[in-house]
């Protein structure tokens, strides 16, 4: 009669219970048996018509990009680096649509550290900010838009907005000025990071 020890019984039972979960290995040769990015493949960005901006908004965004990152003989400016195109594609996608964000009120004004606490998303902020900028320029610069001004005039407008000197004008009402302030902050960050990426890609 074969005698089974207690240790052998426990070991055999444990192996039987876990046998189905034992990993099976194999040697992979040639191509990998999986394709990266199949489930959520990134969308390639191609130059072309504006997807969010109107023609006038796109021209203003490109002019803004070139004033934040001016071109020089060695490096591209914000417009040439595609900063406005990048922002346009972002606003036309999940970022602009606020996907994944909490959208139910109440909305309370937060501190600078908390970021924007508003029912308005990026789409509304960019659109109202650019509209406020256009109204201000047309009222103070003889009916011309921001994109139609000289580089020196554009710098003057932006310096005035940044310092708050233009808020006294009727064209920069409370909502418009606050929208432009928040819009310019977000646009500035995106424009700077996009231009830096484009510049590095060119080997500068």
Secondary structure, DSSP 8 states (H G I E B T S, - for coil): -----HHHHHHHHHHHHHGGG--------SS-SS-TTSTT--------S-SSS-HHHHHHHHHHHHHHS---SSS--TTTTTHHHHHHHHHHSHHHHTTTS---S------GGG----S--HHHHHHHHHHHHHHHHHHHTTT--GGGS-HHHHHHHHHHHHHTGGGGSTTS-HHHHHHHHHHHHHHHHHHHHHHHHHHHHTT-
